[in-house]
Amino acid sequence: MDFRPLDELERKQLTNALRGNAEQGRVLLLDRRDTSFAGSADEVPDEEVISAIRSVPCHY
Amino acid sequence: MTTPQAANDVPRSPAELRPLTRIVLTEEVNRTLFAEYAAHRATERGHEEIGWALLGVRTADEATVMATLPAGEHREAGSAHVRFNPLAQELGTRILRQGNRQLTMLGIVHTHPGSMRHPSDGDYRGDIEWVEGLRGREGVFAIGTADAAGNDSWMSALHVQADGALAFTWYSLQSGARNYQPLPVKNIPGADRAAPLRAVWTELETQAGRLLRLAGQLVRVQFDVIEGSTKAALVCDVPLPDQGRVIRVVMEGKDVRYLLIDGEQVQMAQFRDDRVDRGVFAMLAELCN
């Protein structure tokens, strides 16, 4: 098994997800292959992101 | 026990988001912006404006940029405007979100040719409508300029980052606001998740329309970047419903190859078609026989 320290961003995401789970019952996601942390369930819908990227205005 | 500061970091639903107080860049995102701005200025198109779309996560009053998508070679640009290649950026976004569905659109960086370190009136007219569709109805915007040398007082501002002659000045814009607000910027260790896509951005731009169409027509289409025979290659996998077989399209430079993967067995299709969607459907038709 590969052990390595989390970088600051990964640690922050894990801490936030654990806090969201403890305080608001939000789901923690695990990688099915190795049970590593795979984010929380606060997903952003595809439609929201794709609509934004498609509509980026011209910049001057 | 929860401290107020700790509670700020928890991802919230859009209705719970507060106005941004800071923009956070991973160190590789920061390096990417400066390096690609410098590289762009050294090209034949260096006099044109250039830009990047910013993807990342939005928490209560903070946004963290985790990926930068380039404007692309097929951008439309001049010395006074830049319009990104939307198809390539859409495909890039879909690829990045395969690994992290929390990634959202945060904002835009673009450059100005002179010393105008603030978004223009034209920028405002587009951005104020655009931010309506963003998380928290607020976006992050930065202006790149090449006037940092000798501007020590400006460059020490909390919303400015400089490297040599280049600088990025950061702002937020909220829905309904009459102007952009300076936004303090901070770096933290971390990657630019779009960095691996840079090696296949040419292939991605060439095939974006057809690959997006394919992903819209067939479920479970996945994209990846792998080591090709001479350089990195863009891969599109189309899983088949039977016994775990996969049609794999490998795009490396102008070369497009079609493979049928069945467990350990890999067969290369004996036909050529640069139009990826047509090639995949030809494979599917053949497999029906």
Interface residues (C-beta under 8 A of the other chain):
Chain A: D7 E8 L9 E10 K12 Q13 T15 N16 R19 G20 E23 Q24 G39 S40 D42 E43 V44 D46 E48 V49 I50 S51 A52 I53 R54 S55 V56 P57 C58 H59 Y60
Chain B: T2 A6 A7 D9 V10 P11 T26 E49 G51 A53 L55 V57 T59 T64 M66 E76 A80 H81 V82 R83 F84 P86 Q89 E90 T93 R94 R97 N100 R101 Q102 L103 T104 M105 I108 H110 P119 S120 G122 D123 R125 G126 D127 E129 W130 G133 L134 R135 I188 P189 G190
